[in-house]
Amino acid sequence: MTTPAQRRQEVEMPEGTPVQGSPARRYYLISQLKRLRARTGLSQEEAAEEMGWHKSKVSRIENGKWKRLSGPEIDALCRFYTAPDELREELTHIAKAASRNRFSAWWNAYEDIPGGAYYPLEYEADQIFEYTLGLFSGLAQHPDYIRALMGRGAVPDEAERERRLQARVERTRSILYREAPPRMWWVIDEPVLTCQVGGPKVMHTQLEHLLELSDHPRIDLQVLPQSEGMSLNYGFCLLWIGDDRVGHVDVPPQGLLFDAPEDVQHHELRSNHLRAAAMSQERSRDLIRTRITELDA
């Protein structure tokens, strides 16, 4: 993390640096408040009671469920946690900026759906690494593939399925098709190419879509061959946001975010190993073309 003093310097911010009130700064605020409370040994309800708040208020703050965040309340909470003055001032400033910017982004309408808390961080990333097994990367999924996934019964309501599909489409558009997309590395487990979702026609469309994305100048797409064995039993994503690093594991209901330096460093090492073990980009494209030909047969 950058130091508080560096963040408050009144200089022109370089491209890619998170600004106060941005999703990355809000996540930093939440993670710092969690750490400060953990240091006291108090539960969320106990901290709220000590502050004279409703018992769920600290939980809502730490889970990003607030609608408006009061700078004076964060200041008071930091004082109660005996946070250093410099950190208290920094977090109070972020809280004020976050409240001003709360309703300006497209993802605010989708905060209740799986992955909704992850979208703003992903949007701010300068670089993204993702390793997937079982399914294609969310950013690489064609709408027909998404519909087939949702049609498996996990989301029985048709209107809600369409709403979630729209969120996914907005997500992809905001990342891949903006003026300056992030630098991306995708490593896909080979069995994903043969796991039929929605039948041959949907898979054909999905693989053609993947092949097209592999030509994107900001995307490196590699397939991890089955001959390498199981490298990990879960997929994960790493986000580089300015000087910050955040990891994400896609597990129900909202995914797991982590930013502890030792956890991030561990997954950075794993990402390097995965890229080294995966096929080259050209060999990966050849394998995708072969799979498309097999579906045409």
C-alpha positions in Angstrom: 0.0 0.0 0.0 1.2 3.6 -0.6 1.7 5.6 2.5 -0.9 8.1 3.8 1.5 11.0 3.2 2.0 10.0 -0.4 -1.7 9.8 -1.0 -2.3 13.3 0.2 0.4 15.0 -1.8 -1.2 17.7 -4.0 0.4 16.6 -7.2 -1.0 15.3 -10.5 -1.9 11.7 -10.0 -0.3 9.3 -12.5 -2.5 7.2 -14.8 -3.9 4.2 -12.9 -3.5 5.6 -9.4 -6.7 5.1 -7.4 -8.3 8.4 -6.3 -10.0 9.1 -3.0 -13.6 7.8 -3.2 -12.8 5.2 -5.8 -13.7 1.5 -5.4 -10.1 0.7 -4.6 -10.0 3.3 -1.9 -13.3 2.2 -0.4 -12.0 -1.4 -0.2 -8.9 -0.1 1.5 -11.1 1.8 4.0 -13.1 -1.3 4.8 -10.0 -3.6 5.1 -8.3 -1.1 7.5 -11.5 -0.8 9.7 -11.6 -4.6 9.9 -8.0 -4.8 11.0 -8.4 -2.0 13.6 -11.5 -3.7 15.1 -9.7 -7.1 15.1 -6.9 -5.6 17.1 -9.4 -4.6 19.8 -10.7 -8.2 20.0 -14.3 -7.0 19.7 -17.0 -8.5 17.5 -18.9 -6.4 15.0 -21.9 -6.2 17.4 -19.8 -5.4 20.4 -18.1 -2.5 18.5 -21.4 -1.2 17.4 -22.8 -1.3 21.0 -19.7 0.5 22.3 -20.3 3.2 19.7 -24.0 3.5 20.6 -25.1 2.3 17.1 -27.5 -0.3 15.9 -26.0 -3.7 16.3 -25.7 -4.3 12.5 -24.1 -1.0 11.7 -20.4 -2.0 11.9 -21.2 -5.2 10.0 -22.8 -3.1 7.2 -19.8 -0.8 7.1 -17.3 -3.7 6.9 -19.4 -5.4 4.2 -19.8 -2.3 2.1 -23.6 -2.3 2.5 -23.9 1.4 3.5 -25.7 3.9 1.4 -24.1 7.0 2.8 -21.0 7.0 4.9 -20.4 9.8 7.4 -16.9 11.2 7.7 -17.5 12.1 11.4 -18.7 8.6 12.2 -15.6 7.1 10.7 -13.5 9.6 12.6 -15.2 8.6 15.8 -14.9 4.9 15.1 -11.1 5.3 14.4 -10.7 7.2 17.6 -12.5 4.4 19.5 -10.1 1.9 17.9 -7.2 4.2 18.8 -6.0 4.4 15.2 -2.9 6.5 14.5 -3.9 10.1 13.7 -2.5 9.9 10.2 -4.5 6.8 9.4 -7.7 8.2 11.0 -7.5 11.3 8.9 -6.9 9.3 5.8 -9.8 7.0 6.3 -12.1 9.9 7.2 -11.1 11.6 4.0 -11.8 8.5 2.0 -15.2 8.1 3.7 -16.3 11.6 2.7 -15.2 11.1 -0.9 -16.9 7.7 -1.1 -20.2 9.1 0.0 -20.0 11.8 -2.7 -19.3 9.2 -5.5 -21.5 6.4 -4.3 -24.2 6.5 -7.0 -22.2 7.4 -10.1 -21.2 3.9 -11.4 -23.2 1.3 -13.4 -22.4 -1.5 -10.9 -24.3 0.1 -8.0 -27.5 -1.4 -9.4 -26.1 -4.9 -9.1 -24.5 -4.9 -5.7 -26.9 -7.6 -4.5 -26.0 -10.2 -7.1 -23.0 -12.7 -6.9 -19.8 -10.9 -7.8 -21.4 -7.4 -7.4 -18.9 -6.4 -4.8 -16.0 -7.4 -7.1 -17.0 -5.4 -10.2 -15.8 -1.9 -9.0 -12.4 -3.2 -8.0 -12.0 -5.1 -11.3 -13.0 -1.9 -13.2 -10.2 0.0 -11.5 -7.5 -2.5 -12.2 -4.5 -1.7 -14.4 -3.6 -5.4 -14.7 -5.7 -8.5 -14.2 -4.5 -12.1 -14.0 -7.1 -14.9 -13.9 -6.9 -18.7 -13.6 -10.1 -20.6 -14.3 -11.1 -24.2 -14.1 -14.5 -25.6 -14.8 -15.7 -22.5 -16.6 -14.3 -19.8 -18.8 -13.3 -16.5 -17.3 -16.3 -14.3 -16.7 -14.9 -11.6 -18.9 -14.5 -14.2 -21.7 -18.0 -15.6 -21.5 -20.3 -15.1 -24.5 -23.9 -14.1 -23.6 -25.2 -17.5 -24.9 -22.8 -19.3 -22.6 -23.9 -17.2 -19.6 -27.6 -17.9 -20.4 -26.8 -21.6 -20.5 -25.1 -21.5 -17.2 -28.0 -19.6 -15.6 -30.5 -22.0 -17.1 -29.2 -24.9 -15.1 -31.6 -24.0 -12.3 -29.4 -21.9 -9.9 -31.5 -18.8 -10.9 -35.1 -20.1 -11.5 -36.6 -16.6 -12.1 -36.4 -15.6 -15.7 -36.4 -11.8 -15.0 -33.6 -12.2 -12.5 -31.6 -14.3 -15.0 -31.9 -11.5 -17.6 -30.9 -8.9 -14.9 -27.8 -10.9 -14.0 -27.0 -11.4 -17.7 -27.2 -7.6 -18.2 -24.8 -7.1 -15.3 -22.3 -9.5 -16.9 -22.7 -7.8 -20.3 -22.1 -4.3 -18.7 -19.1 -5.7 -16.9 -17.5 -7.0 -20.0 -18.2 -3.8 -22.0 -16.8 -1.6 -19.3 -13.5 -3.6 -19.1 -12.7 -5.0 -22.6 -14.2 -2.3 -24.8 -13.2 0.9 -23.1 -10.6 3.3 -24.5 -7.8 2.0 -22.3 -8.5 -1.5 -21.1 -6.3 -3.2 -18.4 -3.5 -5.6 -19.3 -4.9 -9.1 -18.9 -3.5 -12.6 -18.6 -6.0 -15.5 -18.7 -4.9 -19.1 -18.0 -7.7 -21.6 -18.7 -7.6 -25.2 -17.6 -7.8 -27.5 -20.7 -10.9 -29.5 -19.7 -12.9 -26.2 -19.8 -12.6 -26.4 -23.6 -14.4 -29.8 -23.7 -16.9 -29.3 -20.9 -20.1 -28.7 -22.9 -22.3 -26.0 -21.5 -25.5 -25.5 -23.3 -24.7 -28.1 -26.0 -22.5 -28.0 -29.1 -23.9 -24.9 -30.7 -23.4 -22.8 -27.6 -19.9 -24.2 -27.1 -19.0 -23.5 -30.8 -20.1 -19.8 -30.3 -18.2 -19.6 -27.0 -15.0 -21.0 -28.5 -15.2 -18.7 -31.5 -15.7 -15.8 -29.1 -12.7 -16.9 -27.1 -10.6 -17.1 -30.3 -11.6 -13.6 -31.2 -10.7 -12.3 -27.8 -7.3 -14.0 -28.0 -6.4 -11.4 -30.7 -7.1 -8.5 -28.3 -3.8 -6.6 -28.0 -4.3 -6.3 -24.2 -5.0 -10.0 -23.6 -2.6 -13.0 -23.2 -4.7 -16.2 -23.4 -3.0 -19.5 -22.5 -4.4 -23.0 -21.9 -3.0 -25.1 -19.1 -2.7 -28.7 -20.6 -4.0 -31.7 -18.8 -0.6 -33.2 -18.9 0.5 -30.7 -16.2 -1.9 -32.4 -13.8 -4.0 -30.3 -11.3 -2.0 -27.3 -10.4 -4.7 -25.9 -8.1 -8.1 -27.0 -7.1 -9.6 -23.5 -7.3 -9.5 -20.6 -9.6 -8.4 -17.1 -8.6 -7.9 -13.6 -9.8 -5.3 -11.0 -9.0 -5.9 -7.2 -9.5 -3.2 -4.6 -9.7 -4.7 -1.2 -8.8 -2.1 1.5 -8.8 0.3 0.4 -6.1 -2.3 -1.9 -4.5 -2.8 -5.6 -5.0 -6.1 -7.4 -4.4 -6.9 -11.0 -4.9 -10.3 -12.7 -5.4 -11.5 -16.3 -5.2 -14.9 -16.8 -6.9 -16.9 -18.7 -4.2 -20.5 -18.3 -3.2 -22.2 -16.1 -2.3 -20.2 -13.0 -3.1 -16.7 -14.3 -3.6 -13.7 -13.9 -1.3 -11.4 -10.8 -1.5 -8.0 -10.8 0.1 -5.2 -8.2 0.3 -2.9 -9.5 3.0 0.6 -9.2 1.6 1.6 -12.8 2.3 -1.6 -14.1 0.5 -1.2 -11.8 -2.5 2.5 -12.8 -2.8 1.7 -16.5 -2.6 -0.9 -16.1 -5.5 1.5 -14.0 -7.5 4.0 -16.8 -7.4 1.3 -19.3 -8.4 0.3 -17.1 -11.3 3.9 -17.1 -12.6 4.1 -20.9 -12.3 0.8 -21.3 -14.1 1.8 -19.1 -17.0 5.1 -20.9 -17.3 3.4 -24.3 -17.3 0.7 -23.3 -19.8 0.9 -23.6 -23.6 2.1 -20.7 -25.6 -0.5 -18.3 -26.9 -0.2 -19.7 -30.4 -0.5 -23.3 -29.3 -3.5 -22.4 -27.2 -5.2 -20.8 -30.2 -4.4 -23.9 -32.2 -6.0 -26.1 -29.6 -9.1 -23.9 -29.5 -9.4 -24.1 -33.3 -9.1 -27.9 -33.1 -11.9 -28.1 -30.6 -14.1 -25.9 -32.9 -13.3 -28.3 -35.8 -14.3 -31.2 -33.6 -17.7 -29.6 -32.8 -18.3 -28.9 -36.6 -17.7 -32.6 -37.4 
